[in-house]
Amino acid sequence: MTLSIAYLGPVGTYTETATLAYTQWLQETQGKDSILCPYPSIAQTLQAVATQEADFAVVPVENSTEGSVTITLDTLWQLEGLQIQKALVLPIHHCLLATVSSLEEIKTVYSHPQALAQCQKTLESRLPTVQLVPTASTAEALQSLKTEKNSGAIASSRASQLYNLPILISYLNDYPDNCTRFWVVGLETTTEGKYLSLGFSTPANEPGALVRPLAVFAQREINLTRIESRPTKRSLGEYLFFIDIEGSLTQSPVQAALEELPKYTEVLKIFGNYDVLSIQATGNNK
């Protein structure tokens, strides 16, 4: 059986690089073959899994410089049945690609909003007057180089090789240890792993509304590794919360915490129990 894996395309995105690393891991550890299916947006990759057009989706969820990828969190909450199978951590090394011979010729730089933000300080220093234009992905940004002579694009060295485009600046990101965490999302329920992700809304916006559900974990000495709020989109000032904890659904303290948690939440969703796979890709290539 060949697995189909959706990712943010086109060919040459960082998500594709993470997906390729995951397919290699699947082949080496489980002997499973995979076919990659590019989609034009993160939301569509997750929808492909929810509608069973694809077996899995690989989506970016958090960057060490710019924080969470909110469309991933929002779509995961909105769709039903999606489960995190694995987390992937990929070092991100941005490059400036262009067909011009010098930086002074560049008037516009294209890239995904996360990539632009991760290179903000360097761009302000080396290209202070250029116009920054967001695109759906780093690979899509490369299309502008074919039609606009005085343009540049932020992408990976791997993308440079794939599209045969020269690199003007090899290391563009503001912080050298820049990395992105991706989730592999499927429909199979996962019950084992070092980390557990969940989301919940609270029944009322009142004092203690958030403290009470968080205390469920604190009382059992369960460590929270991430907490983030997102608007419910129902009313201004209403939020839902995403948290990651260290623990497995097979552990008694975690089981007890999840049994008590519904007392203090309006809607509770368990997104999966999973391990983290650190990956290195040649010519790293959202």
Secondary structure, 3 states (H helix, E strand, C coil): CEEEEEEECCCCCHHHHHHHHHHHHHHHHHCCEEEEEEECCHHHHHHHHHCCCCCEEEEEEEECCCEECHHHHHHHHHCCCCEEEEEEEEECCCEEEECCCCHHHCCEEEECHHHHHHCHHHHHHHCCCCEEEECCCHHHHCCHHHHCCCEEEEECHHHHHHHCCCEEECCCCCCCCCEEEEEEEECCCCCCCCEEEEEEECCCCCCCCCHHHHHHHHCCCCCEEEEEEEECCCCCCCEEEEEEEECCCCCHHHHHHHHHHHHHCCEEEEEEEECEEECCCCCCCC
